[in-house]
Structures are given as structure tokens and as C-alpha cells.
Amino acid sequence: MLKLIRCVFQLTAVALASVAFADAAFACACCTNPGQRYVEVVQLDSGRRDEIESLRFAKSAELYVGEAGVEIVQGIATPSERYDVDVKWENGHAKFALRDEAGHEGTLTLAVPDKITIFEVDPRDSPGQGTEPTLYKEWKLTGRVTGAGVFNTGSEGKPLLTLILQGRGNSCTSAADFTHWTLVMQGTKGYYTLFGALAKP
């Protein structure tokens, strides 16, 4: 009987130790380290796709104009510094519907690619804040684009559109990490950047 009790005690101890080890291993998978850097092009799997499609975009967007103003922007019939924006994910596409204050409107439809670029690094901007830095993150999706309305001309010539999701967090990335977005058009007749914030869940 004593041997049986000892055996049960030992098995229980082993089981508890295994659970503790598993919890520690899971926690460590999310840990970050000073100088950490991960930059890769990987398959856009269903997990990352679900996280991206769960994002909600704030209702306003801006056009990057720098010091030169909207006059030099190419690829938008009536460029404006500010837009209302609505984003929908449909049948493997991300559709950005934009409308300026004067009522000029159009859409940019990104064909979601099979690959995603992951950029997650320790920015090293908070020295002395412990051993687990908060990573700066960018997820990039680059694909063919179809433009309509005021964005029609800029989509000629097979340009590429890149959606960049920006945020911060640990090594386990989820939609909650991302706070801002940037949209970059690159083509022979259109070259411009739109940007905005992501709505809080």
C-alpha cells in the first residue's frame, strides 16, 4: 500500500511538473530579447489571414503630400489630403472605398497575395526597461490592384499596391498588436501613399 501511495505521488509530481514546463514553454514562445530581429517573407497562412481580416479600419485616411502639396500627386484624378475610408474583405480581395470632402470618390482593390512580409524588431528605443523589449512590427501584403473612380488612371500599367500594418507587441502577434496602416501605390502612372489608424476592438 505504501508503494502504491508513493507511486501515485510520483506520478502526480511528474504530471504537475509537465504542466508547469508546458506553461513556461508557451510563455517563453512569446518572450522577446534585446536585439531581437525577424524579417522574412512567408506563406500567408489561414491564421495570419484571419488576424488581418479581423482588423477594423478607422473612418478617416490621409494622403501623404510632404512639402510639395497635392499638386504633384500622380494617379489620383482629384487628389485630396483627407478621405473617408471604408474597407471590406471579399473573395480574396481588400477593397478600400475612399471619398473626399468634395464628394469625389473611388476604390482601390488589392488582390491579397499568397505571401506576406514579416518585419518584427527590437527598436532599442527604451534602454533600461528590462530584458523583454516591445517589438516594432510591420506586416506587408503586396499585390495587383484595380482602381476605379478617381483612382482609375493610377491603376493602369499593372501597378502594385502594398498594405502595411504597423504596431508593437511581443513575439506572439495578433490583430490587437496593430494600431496603424499605410497603403503604397507603385506604378508607372500612379505613385502615392495613403495612411490611417486602425479602430480599437
N, CA, C and O of each residue as an XYZ file, in Angstrom:
804
protein
N       0.820     -1.204      0.000
C       0.000      0.000      0.000
C       0.857      1.259      0.000
O       0.565      2.232     -0.695
N       1.913      1.217      0.790
C       2.826      2.360      0.854
C       3.483      2.606     -0.492
O       3.665      3.749     -0.911
N       3.847      1.489     -1.179
C       4.457      1.627     -2.507
C       3.471      2.257     -3.491
O       3.851      3.074     -4.329
N       2.201      1.866     -3.378
C       1.175      2.420     -4.262
C       1.007      3.915     -4.039
O       0.873      4.681     -4.993
N       1.014      4.332     -2.760
C       0.886      5.753     -2.435
C       2.067      6.539     -3.000
O       1.901      7.622     -3.561
N       3.280      5.962     -2.839
C       4.480      6.620     -3.362
C       4.402      6.744     -4.883
O       4.768      7.767     -5.462
N       3.916      5.672     -5.514
C       3.813      5.676     -6.970
C       2.847      6.755     -7.449
O       3.136      7.489     -8.394
N       1.690      6.843     -6.779
C       0.703      7.863     -7.130
C       1.270      9.256     -6.911
O       1.065     10.151     -7.730
N       1.983      9.438     -5.809
C       2.596     10.737     -5.503
C       3.605     11.129     -6.575
O       3.630     12.277     -7.019
N       4.444     10.167     -6.995
C       5.460     10.443     -8.004
C       4.823     10.783     -9.345
O       5.261     11.704    -10.034
N       3.778     10.028     -9.714
C       3.103     10.310    -10.982
C       2.449     11.689    -10.969
O       2.473     12.417    -11.961
N       1.863     12.029     -9.812
C       1.242     13.357     -9.683
C       2.285     14.455     -9.813
O       2.051     15.468    -10.473
N       3.433     14.256     -9.184
C       4.515     15.245     -9.250
C       5.013     15.418    -10.674
O       5.269     16.534    -11.126
N       5.148     14.283    -11.384
C       5.599     14.344    -12.780
C       4.581     15.096    -13.642
O       4.950     15.906    -14.492
N       3.295     14.813    -13.410
C       2.243     15.475    -14.183
C       2.233     16.979    -13.939
O       2.110     17.764    -14.880
N       2.364     17.380    -12.670
C       2.390     18.807    -12.343
C       3.608     19.483    -12.947
O       3.525     20.608    -13.439
N       4.732     18.794    -12.906
C       5.954     19.354    -13.486
C       5.806     19.517    -14.989
O       6.284     20.501    -15.552
N       5.146     18.562    -15.652
C       4.940     18.635    -17.098
C       4.060     19.820    -17.465
O       4.328     20.529    -18.435
N       2.988     20.033    -16.666
C       2.104     21.176    -16.908
C       2.849     22.482    -16.723
O       2.705     23.406    -17.523
N       3.644     22.557    -15.672
C       4.414     23.779    -15.406
C       5.407     24.036    -16.529
O       5.599     25.175    -16.954
N       6.042     22.959    -17.007
C       7.017     23.100    -18.094
C       6.326     23.572    -19.371
O       6.845     24.429    -20.086
N       5.133     22.996    -19.655
C       4.392     23.395    -20.857
C       3.989     24.857    -20.781
O       4.100     25.586    -21.767
N       3.513     25.298    -19.595
C       3.133     26.706    -19.421
C       4.326     27.622    -19.619
O       4.216     28.675    -20.247
N       5.475     27.212    -19.074
C       6.694     28.018    -19.202
C       7.141     28.085    -20.652
O       7.577     29.134    -21.127
N       7.031     26.943    -21.365
C       7.443     26.906    -22.763
C       6.557     27.805    -23.608
O       7.044     28.504    -24.498
N       5.241     27.790    -23.331
C       4.312     28.643    -24.071
C       4.614     30.106    -23.808
O       4.642     30.920    -24.731
N       4.841     30.437    -22.531
C       5.151     31.821    -22.171
C       6.439     32.264    -22.838
O       6.539     33.394    -23.316
N       7.423     31.380    -22.871
C       8.713     31.723    -23.455
C       8.599     31.948    -24.960
O       9.350     32.740    -25.529
N       7.670     31.261    -25.600
C       7.480     31.438    -27.039
C       7.078     32.862    -27.377
O       7.327     33.331    -28.488
N       6.454     33.556    -26.425
C       6.024     34.933    -26.641
C       7.050     35.951    -26.139
O       6.903     37.151    -26.369
N       8.084     35.469    -25.458
C       9.090     36.374    -24.884
C       9.885     37.079    -25.977
O      10.004     36.576    -27.095
N      10.424     38.243    -25.645
C      11.317     38.967    -26.544
C      12.658     39.186    -25.863
O      12.779     39.096    -24.641
N      13.667     39.478    -26.686
C      15.014     39.673    -26.171
C      15.652     40.898    -26.806
O      15.343     41.227    -27.952
N      16.540     41.583    -26.081
C      17.227     42.745    -26.644
C      17.927     42.384    -27.947
O      18.608     41.362    -28.031
N      17.758     43.220    -28.956
C      18.395     42.987    -30.247
C      17.649     42.016    -31.143
O      18.121     41.702    -32.236
N      16.498     41.536    -30.706
C      15.744     40.559    -31.490
C      15.326     41.140    -32.836
O      14.947     42.307    -32.932
N      15.402     40.310    -33.870
C      15.077     40.769    -35.224
C      14.560     39.593    -36.046
O      15.205     38.546    -36.109
N      13.405     39.762    -36.673
C      12.842     38.732    -37.544
C      12.300     39.415    -38.792
O      11.333     40.172    -38.718
N      12.921     39.150    -39.938
C      12.493     39.732    -41.207
C      12.444     38.605    -42.231
O      13.486     38.093    -42.639
N      11.242     38.216    -42.647
C      11.090     37.091    -43.558
C       9.880     37.296    -44.465
O       8.940     38.015    -44.124
N       9.927     36.651    -45.622
C       8.758     36.527    -46.489
C       8.252     35.103    -46.329
O       8.977     34.152    -46.621
N       7.006     34.944    -45.867
C       6.469     33.627    -45.564
C       5.096     33.458    -46.203
O       4.508     34.409    -46.719
N       4.607     32.240    -46.156
C       3.279     31.947    -46.683
C       2.215     32.651    -45.834
O       2.302     32.677    -44.606
N       1.222     33.214    -46.501
C       0.104     33.820    -45.791
C      -0.861     32.699    -45.413
O      -1.761     32.357    -46.180
N      -0.666     32.137    -44.233
C      -1.494     31.013    -43.807
C      -2.845     31.497    -43.292
O      -3.082     32.699    -43.176
N      -3.719     30.554    -42.989
C      -5.073     30.898    -42.571
C      -5.091     31.656    -41.249
O      -5.949     32.513    -41.038
N      -4.130     31.341    -40.338
C      -4.080     32.040    -39.057
C      -3.793     33.514    -39.223
O      -4.492     34.354    -38.658
N      -2.760     33.838    -40.001
C      -2.437     35.254    -40.227
C      -3.543     35.941    -41.028
O      -3.877     37.096    -40.765
N      -4.108     35.234    -41.998
C      -5.194     35.822    -42.793
C      -6.388     36.181    -41.893
O      -6.980     37.251    -42.041
N      -6.733     35.294    -40.973
C      -7.851     35.566    -40.068
C      -7.566     36.781    -39.191
O      -8.455     37.599    -38.955
N      -6.313     36.904    -38.702
C      -5.958     38.056    -37.875
C      -6.086     39.350    -38.675
O      -6.600     40.347    -38.168
N      -5.622     39.336    -39.920
C      -5.675     40.533    -40.757
C      -7.115     40.915    -41.074
O      -7.481     42.087    -40.990
N      -7.932     39.930    -41.438
C      -9.308     40.223    -41.817
C     -10.167     40.629    -40.624
O     -11.257     41.171    -40.807
N      -9.692     40.373    -39.407
C     -10.446     40.795    -38.222
C     -10.189     42.256    -37.860
O     -10.875     42.808    -37.000
N      -9.208     42.887    -38.507
C      -8.901     44.285    -38.223
C     -10.035     45.195    -38.678
O     -10.709     44.920    -39.670
N     -10.231     46.266    -37.949
C     -11.219     47.267    -38.310
C     -10.514     48.610    -38.514
O      -9.752     49.060    -37.658
N     -10.779     49.236    -39.652
C     -10.106     50.473    -40.012
C     -10.900     51.677    -39.515
O     -12.125     51.720    -39.631
N     -10.187     52.650    -38.963
C     -10.832     53.907    -38.586
C     -11.383     54.578    -39.835
O     -10.957     54.264    -40.947
N     -12.321     55.495    -39.664
C     -13.082     56.030    -40.788
C     -12.393     57.146    -41.570
O     -12.966     57.657    -42.533
N     -11.185     57.534    -41.183
C     -10.510     58.613    -41.911
C      -9.127     58.172    -42.370
O      -8.468     57.361    -41.719
N      -8.704     58.717    -43.496
C      -7.380     58.436    -44.059
C      -6.774     59.729    -44.575
O      -7.487     60.686    -44.876
N      -5.464     59.748    -44.674
C      -4.749     60.914    -45.180
C      -3.875     60.523    -46.369
O      -3.418     59.385    -46.478
N      -3.658     61.477    -47.243
C      -2.750     61.311    -48.375
C      -1.431     61.984    -48.029
O      -1.405     63.150    -47.637
N      -0.345     61.250    -48.176
C       0.958     61.847    -47.894
C       1.306     62.833    -49.006
O       1.325     62.475    -50.183
N       1.584     64.088    -48.615
C       1.906     65.113    -49.609
C       3.250     65.786    -49.344
O       3.784     66.446    -50.235
N       3.811     65.637    -48.142
C       5.087     66.277    -47.849
C       5.003     67.785    -47.954
O       3.976     68.380    -47.628
N       6.074     68.400    -48.405
C       6.133     69.863    -48.522
C       5.591     70.378    -49.836
O       5.296     71.567    -49.958
N       5.453     69.499    -50.832
C       5.110     69.949    -52.185
C       3.620     70.159    -52.395
O       3.234     70.906    -53.295
N       2.779     69.532    -51.603
C       1.338     69.677    -51.773
C       0.749     68.642    -52.711
O       1.471     67.844    -53.309
N      -0.575     68.665    -52.834
C      -1.264     67.633    -53.613
C      -1.032     67.767    -55.118
O      -1.306     66.830    -55.868
N      -0.532     68.914    -55.567
C      -0.390     69.159    -57.000
C       0.553     68.161    -57.675
O       0.410     67.895    -58.868
N       1.504     67.611    -56.938
C       2.487     66.718    -57.572
C       2.053     65.249    -57.516
O       2.736     64.389    -58.072
N       0.948     64.954    -56.865
C       0.495     63.567    -56.727
C       0.045     63.036    -58.089
O      -0.730     63.687    -58.790
N       0.532     61.862    -58.454
C       0.198     61.237    -59.728
C      -0.666     59.996    -59.492
O      -0.391     59.194    -58.598
N      -1.698     59.854    -60.295
C      -2.502     58.651    -60.234
C      -3.848     58.827    -59.566
O      -4.627     57.877    -59.492
N      -4.143     60.042    -59.071
C      -5.455     60.346    -58.493
C      -6.011     61.545    -59.256
O      -5.363     62.590    -59.329
N      -7.198     61.401    -59.818
C      -7.755     62.458    -60.663
C      -7.923     63.769    -59.911
O      -7.608     64.833    -60.443
N      -8.415     63.704    -58.682
C      -8.618     64.899    -57.857
C      -8.035     64.620    -56.468
O      -8.784     64.356    -55.527
N      -6.724     64.676    -56.335
C      -6.113     64.328    -55.049
C      -6.552     65.247    -53.920
O      -6.713     66.453    -54.111
N      -6.743     64.668    -52.746
C      -7.158     65.413    -51.560
C      -6.314     64.956    -50.378
O      -5.869     63.809    -50.326
N      -6.102     65.855    -49.440
C      -5.286     65.491    -48.289
C      -6.005     64.557    -47.334
O      -5.359     63.837    -46.573
N      -7.340     64.557    -47.360
C      -8.103     63.726    -46.415
C      -9.255     63.015    -47.104
O      -9.867     63.526    -48.042
N      -9.530     61.800    -46.595
C     -10.597     60.976    -47.153
C     -11.369     60.280    -46.033
O     -10.830     60.018    -44.958
N     -12.624     59.990    -46.303
C     -13.350     58.996    -45.527
C     -13.036     57.652    -46.168
O     -12.945     57.553    -47.392
N     -12.871     56.622    -45.352
C     -12.482     55.319    -45.898
C     -13.314     54.212    -45.285
O     -13.654     54.240    -44.102
N     -13.634     53.238    -46.121
C     -14.321     52.032    -45.664
C     -13.614     50.845    -46.315
O     -13.378     50.848    -47.523
N     -13.279     49.839    -45.523
C     -12.508     48.702    -46.022
C     -13.297     47.417    -45.827
O     -13.827     47.149    -44.748
N     -13.365     46.625    -46.896
C     -14.048     45.339    -46.829
C     -13.167     44.244    -47.429
O     -12.425     44.472    -48.384
N     -13.269     43.051    -46.842
C     -12.543     41.886    -47.344
C     -13.547     40.981    -48.048
O     -14.487     40.477    -47.433
N     -13.332     40.782    -49.360
C     -14.282     39.998    -50.135
C     -13.559     39.107    -51.138
O     -12.808     39.594    -51.983
N     -13.791     37.789    -51.039
C     -13.290     36.830    -52.035
C     -11.811     37.016    -52.353
O     -11.422     37.090    -53.518
N     -10.990     37.090    -51.303
C      -9.551     37.201    -51.512
C      -9.076     38.575    -51.917
O      -7.966     38.716    -52.429
N      -9.895     39.599    -51.699
C      -9.525     40.967    -52.045
C      -9.810     41.900    -50.863
O     -10.733     41.680    -50.078
N      -8.997     42.934    -50.766
C      -9.236     44.002    -49.798
C      -9.654     45.235    -50.584
O      -8.883     45.751    -51.393
N     -10.857     45.703    -50.352
C     -11.400     46.829    -51.121
C     -11.461     48.078    -50.257
O     -12.167     48.117    -49.249
N     -10.704     49.108    -50.667
C     -10.664     50.399    -49.977
C     -11.549     51.381    -50.752
O     -11.225     51.762    -51.877
N     -12.650     51.779    -50.152
C     -13.534     52.779    -50.751
C     -13.245     54.120    -50.098
O     -13.383     54.261    -48.883
N     -12.841     55.117    -50.902
C     -12.425     56.417    -50.373
C     -13.244     57.544    -50.990
O     -13.584     57.518    -52.173
N     -13.550     58.537    -50.152
C     -14.356     59.690    -50.592
C     -13.810     60.943    -49.925
O     -13.633     60.974    -48.707
N     -13.540     61.993    -50.731
C     -13.018     63.221    -50.144
C     -14.151     64.161    -49.740
O     -15.325     63.855    -49.953
N     -13.796     65.296    -49.161
C     -14.801     66.226    -48.635
C     -15.647     66.850    -49.729
O     -16.757     67.315    -49.470
N     -15.124     66.864    -50.963
C     -15.871     67.435    -52.082
C     -16.785     66.412    -52.754
O     -17.502     66.745    -53.698
N     -16.761     65.176    -52.274
C     -17.620     64.137    -52.837
C     -16.980     63.308    -53.921
O     -17.623     62.408    -54.460
N     -15.710     63.585    -54.264
C     -15.014     62.751    -55.243
C     -14.684     61.415    -54.594
O     -14.196     61.373    -53.465
N     -14.950     60.328    -55.303
C     -14.753     59.027    -54.686
C     -14.174     58.006    -55.661
O     -14.167     58.202    -56.876
N     -13.695     56.919    -55.086
C     -13.139     55.843    -55.886
C     -12.757     54.679    -54.996
O     -12.880     54.749    -53.773
N     -12.293     53.607    -55.619
C     -11.895     52.420    -54.864
C     -10.533     51.923    -55.317
O     -10.137     52.088    -56.471
N      -9.834     51.315    -54.379
C      -8.593     50.592    -54.649
C      -8.803     49.178    -54.132
O      -9.039     48.977    -52.940
N      -8.718     48.195    -55.027
C      -8.970     46.808    -54.651
C      -7.692     46.000    -54.785
O      -7.179     45.799    -55.886
N      -7.189     45.544    -53.660
C      -5.940     44.782    -53.600
C      -6.242     43.294    -53.672
O      -7.033     42.770    -52.887
N      -5.602     42.613    -54.628
C      -5.681     41.157    -54.684
C      -4.726     40.608    -53.629
O      -3.508     40.722    -53.772
N      -5.275     40.013    -52.571
C      -4.445     39.554    -51.455
C      -3.504     38.455    -51.939
O      -3.967     37.456    -52.489
N      -2.186     38.616    -51.747
C      -1.204     37.652    -52.264
C      -1.106     36.399    -51.392
O      -1.703     36.314    -50.319
N      -0.338     35.437    -51.885
C      -0.097     34.200    -51.141
C       1.014     34.351    -50.104
O       1.142     33.530    -49.197
N       1.823     35.417    -50.247
C       2.972     35.632    -49.352
C       2.772     36.908    -48.535
O       2.068     37.830    -48.949
N       3.405     36.933    -47.375
C       3.381     38.113    -46.520
C       4.800     38.382    -46.032
O       5.543     37.451    -45.722
N       5.172     39.661    -45.964
C       6.472     40.055    -45.427
C       6.309     40.416    -43.955
O       5.504     41.277    -43.598
N       7.083     39.747    -43.111
C       7.028     39.977    -41.668
C       8.280     40.736    -41.244
O       9.399     40.323    -41.546
N       8.081     41.846    -40.544
C       9.185     42.659    -40.029
C       8.905     42.907    -38.554
O       8.006     43.676    -38.215
N       9.667     42.263    -37.673
C       9.472     42.408    -36.233
C      10.839     42.556    -35.575
O      11.635     41.616    -35.579
N      11.119     43.738    -35.004
C      12.453     44.012    -34.479
C      12.380     44.765    -33.146
O      11.406     45.457    -32.850
N      13.431     44.605    -32.367
C      13.606     45.424    -31.173
C      14.089     46.795    -31.631
O      15.196     46.895    -32.158
N      13.299     47.861    -31.450
C      13.720     49.187    -31.915
C      14.826     49.799    -31.066
O      15.436     50.798    -31.446
N      15.075     49.187    -29.914
C      16.121     49.662    -28.996
C      15.952     51.144    -28.662
O      16.925     51.895    -28.605
N      14.710     51.547    -28.444
C      14.438     52.948    -28.116
C      14.057     53.152    -26.655
O      13.708     54.259    -26.248
N      14.127     52.062    -25.856
C      13.797     52.179    -24.434
C      14.831     51.452    -23.583
O      14.510     50.448    -22.947
N      16.073     51.946    -23.562
C      17.108     51.274    -22.769
C      16.764     51.290    -21.290
O      16.157     52.239    -20.791
N      17.154     50.237    -20.599
C      16.934     50.177    -19.166
C      15.525     49.810    -18.768
O      15.159     49.943    -17.600
N      14.711     49.341    -19.731
C      13.325     48.997    -19.444
C      13.122     47.492    -19.247
O      12.024     46.983    -19.467
N      14.164     46.787    -18.838
C      14.023     45.350    -18.606
C      14.583     44.529    -19.742
O      15.148     45.066    -20.694
N      14.425     43.223    -19.636
C      15.028     42.315    -20.610
C      14.079     41.889    -21.716
O      14.485     41.153    -22.614
N      12.828     42.327    -21.679
C      11.863     41.945    -22.707
C      11.340     43.188    -23.422
O      10.316     43.743    -23.024
N      12.037     43.632    -24.478
C      11.611     44.845    -25.180
C      10.318     44.619    -25.961
O       9.984     43.487    -26.309
N       9.600     45.699    -26.231
C       8.419     45.651    -27.077
C       8.855     45.791    -28.528
O       9.494     46.778    -28.891
N       8.519     44.818    -29.354
C       8.954     44.824    -30.744
C       8.142     45.811    -31.572
O       6.948     45.997    -31.340
N       8.807     46.446    -32.547
C       8.100     47.191    -33.576
C       7.779     46.212    -34.702
O       8.629     45.410    -35.092
N       6.535     46.277    -35.233
C       6.093     45.278    -36.197
C       5.500     45.899    -37.455
O       4.817     46.921    -37.403
N       5.778     45.256    -38.583
C       5.096     45.558    -39.837
C       4.767     44.245    -40.544
O       5.634     43.388    -40.719
N       3.530     44.101    -40.940
C       3.122     43.022    -41.836
C       2.774     43.670    -43.166
O       1.990     44.618    -43.211
N       3.363     43.157    -44.267
C       3.163     43.770    -45.576
C       2.548     42.782    -46.558
O       2.997     41.643    -46.686
N       1.512     43.245    -47.246
C       0.860     42.484    -48.307
C       0.994     43.280    -49.597
O       0.514     44.411    -49.674
N       1.638     42.710    -50.612
C       1.827     43.388    -51.886
C       1.197     42.572    -53.000
O       1.481     41.383    -53.143
N       0.333     43.216    -53.799
C      -0.324     42.502    -54.893
C      -0.816     43.450    -55.963
O      -0.645     44.666    -55.870
N      -1.432     42.870    -56.986
C      -2.017     43.666    -58.057
C      -3.206     44.465    -57.531
O      -3.866     44.071    -56.569
N      -3.460     45.591    -58.182
C      -4.526     46.482    -57.714
C      -5.413     46.888    -58.874
O      -4.953     47.061    -60.003
N      -6.688     47.036    -58.574
C      -7.647     47.584    -59.525
C      -8.187     48.887    -58.946
O      -8.690     48.921    -57.823
N      -8.075     49.959    -59.733
C      -8.568     51.257    -59.284
C      -9.821     51.655    -60.044
O      -9.958     51.355    -61.230
N     -10.730     52.328    -59.365
C     -11.939     52.826    -60.008
C     -12.211     54.238    -59.521
O     -11.665     54.669    -58.505
N     -13.060     54.959    -60.251
C     -13.366     56.340    -59.882
C     -12.132     57.212    -60.016
O     -11.442     57.148    -61.033
N     -11.843     58.021    -59.016
C     -10.709     58.947    -59.094
C      -9.363     58.232    -59.091
O      -8.337     58.852    -59.371
N      -9.352     56.919    -58.773
C      -8.103     56.157    -58.742
C      -7.893     55.302    -59.996
O      -6.961     54.501    -60.051
N      -8.745     55.470    -60.985
C      -8.683     54.629    -62.176
C      -7.373     54.792    -62.947
O      -6.714     53.804    -63.273
N      -6.998     56.037    -63.237
C      -5.807     56.288    -64.053
C      -4.545     55.706    -63.430
O      -3.705     55.147    -64.134
N      -4.412     55.831    -62.139
C      -3.208     55.368    -61.466
C      -3.036     53.872    -61.449
O      -1.947     53.373    -61.167
N      -4.108     53.138    -61.751
C      -4.009     51.677    -61.730
C      -3.690     51.092    -63.091
O      -3.658     49.871    -63.241
N      -3.455     51.925    -64.078
C      -3.063     51.440    -65.399
C      -1.599     50.984    -65.381
O      -0.788     51.489    -64.605
N      -1.280     50.026    -66.246
C       0.110     49.577    -66.363
C       0.543     48.560    -65.320
O       1.733     48.453    -65.021
N      -0.394     47.816    -64.764
C      -0.104     46.747    -63.799
C       0.723     47.216    -62.592
O       1.796     46.671    -62.333
N       0.245     48.196    -61.874
C       0.970     48.665    -60.684
C       0.806     47.686    -59.525
O      -0.001     46.758    -59.586
N       1.574     47.908    -58.483
C       1.481     47.111    -57.268
C       0.997     47.991    -56.120
O       1.365     49.161    -56.015
N       0.178     47.414    -55.279
C      -0.314     48.099    -54.088
C       0.152     47.314    -52.866
O       0.003     46.093    -52.811
N       0.717     48.018    -51.888
C       1.198     47.372    -50.670
C       0.431     47.893    -49.469
O       0.394     49.097    -49.215
N      -0.174     46.986    -48.741
C      -0.818     47.307    -47.471
C       0.153     46.969    -46.358
O       0.604     45.830    -46.238
N       0.475     47.974    -45.539
C       1.405     47.785    -44.424
C       0.646     47.983    -43.118
O       0.072     49.045    -42.879
N       0.647     46.965    -42.282
C       0.040     47.047    -40.958
C       1.148     47.293    -39.955
O       2.164     46.599    -39.974
N       0.969     48.275    -39.075
C       2.036     48.702    -38.172
C       1.586     48.617    -36.722
O       0.439     48.919    -36.395
N       2.513     48.197    -35.850
C       2.163     48.118    -34.433
C       3.336     47.683    -33.582
O       4.489     47.740    -34.008
N       3.023     47.246    -32.367
C       4.040     46.816    -31.412
C       3.483     45.671    -30.563
O       2.271     45.530    -30.400
N       4.410     44.848    -30.021
C       3.977     43.754    -29.167
C       5.099     42.783    -28.890
O       6.270     43.086    -29.118
N       4.730     41.598    -28.391
C       5.740     40.580    -28.106
C       5.873     39.639    -29.290
O       5.447     39.968    -30.397
N       6.464     38.463    -29.064
C       6.733     37.551    -30.173
C       5.508     36.794    -30.652
O       5.564     36.125    -31.684
N       4.416     36.885    -29.932
C       3.162     36.261    -30.363
C       2.267     37.359    -30.938
O       1.663     38.129    -30.191
N       2.187     37.425    -32.257
C       1.487     38.530    -32.902
C       0.022     38.204    -33.136
O      -0.328     37.106    -33.569
N      -0.830     39.185    -32.841
C      -2.259     39.074    -33.126
C      -2.752     40.414    -33.647
O      -2.009     41.395    -33.662
N      -4.004     40.449    -34.072
C      -4.577     41.680    -34.610
C      -4.511     42.824    -33.611
O      -4.396     43.986    -34.003
N      -4.583     42.505    -32.319
C      -4.573     43.539    -31.286
C      -3.272     44.323    -31.236
O      -3.237     45.417    -30.673
N      -2.199     43.789    -31.814
C      -0.903     44.478    -31.803
C      -0.875     45.674    -32.757
O      -0.106     46.612    -32.547
N      -1.701     45.649    -33.795
C      -1.599     46.650    -34.850
C      -2.484     47.860    -34.561
O      -3.633     47.728    -34.140
N      -1.916     49.042    -34.798
C      -2.604     50.298    -34.494
C      -2.762     51.221    -35.699
O      -3.627     52.097    -35.694
N      -1.936     51.035    -36.734
C      -1.956     51.937    -37.886
C      -1.745     51.158    -39.191
O      -1.304     50.009    -39.182
N      -2.062     51.798    -40.284
C      -1.871     51.183    -41.594
C      -1.352     52.218    -42.587
O      -1.553     53.421    -42.423
N      -0.677     51.712    -43.625
C      -0.193     52.535    -44.729
C      -0.475     51.785    -46.024
O      -0.334     50.564    -46.086
N      -0.872     52.517    -47.053
C      -1.173     51.937    -48.358
C      -0.289     52.639    -49.389
O      -0.376     53.855    -49.561
N       0.556     51.875    -50.070
C       1.521     52.454    -51.011
C       1.232     51.971    -52.429
O       1.283     50.773    -52.707
N       0.928     52.910    -53.322
C       0.729     52.607    -54.738
C       2.038     52.836    -55.478
O       2.673     53.878    -55.315
N       2.444     51.859    -56.295
C       3.677     51.970    -57.069
C       3.405     51.511    -58.496
O       3.242     50.320    -58.762
N       3.360     52.482    -59.410
C       3.114     52.156    -60.806
C       3.638     53.241    -61.722
O       4.106     54.282    -61.261
N       3.562     52.999    -63.021
C       4.079     53.968    -63.986
C       3.218     55.230    -64.053
O       3.717     56.301    -64.398
N       1.922     55.109    -63.725
C       1.031     56.263    -63.779
C       0.463     56.638    -62.421
O      -0.358     57.549    -62.310
N       0.895     55.947    -61.413
C       0.418     56.264    -60.072
C       1.463     55.936    -59.027
O       1.982     54.821    -58.976
N       1.767     56.922    -58.193
C       2.746     56.711    -57.125
C       2.362     57.620    -55.967
O       2.601     58.827    -56.007
N       1.765     57.033    -54.937
C       1.320     57.825    -53.799
C       1.141     56.926    -52.583
O       1.177     55.699    -52.679
N       0.945     57.580    -51.420
C       0.807     56.866    -50.152
C      -0.391     57.400    -49.373
O      -0.542     58.608    -49.194
N      -1.225     56.495    -48.920
C      -2.336     56.822    -48.023
C      -2.075     56.169    -46.682
O      -1.450     55.111    -46.618
N      -2.548     56.790    -45.601
C      -2.304     56.197    -44.299
C      -3.402     56.568    -43.323
O      -4.121     57.550    -43.510
N      -3.517     55.756    -42.268
C      -4.547     55.997    -41.268
C      -4.373     55.108    -40.050
O      -3.363     54.421    -39.897
N      -5.364     55.135    -39.201
C      -5.321     54.354    -37.960
C      -6.272     53.167    -38.040
O      -7.178     53.128    -38.873
N      -6.044     52.203    -37.158
C      -6.943     51.082    -37.014
C      -7.840     51.341    -35.810
O      -7.391     51.862    -34.789
N      -9.092     50.978    -35.937
C     -10.031     51.185    -34.845
C      -9.759     50.182    -33.730
O      -9.397     49.035    -33.992
N      -9.933     50.616    -32.497
C      -9.731     49.723    -31.367
C     -10.850     48.710    -31.310
O     -12.008     49.050    -31.552
N     -10.514     47.439    -30.987
C     -11.554     46.408    -30.931
C     -12.587     46.691    -29.840
O     -13.527     45.916    -29.665
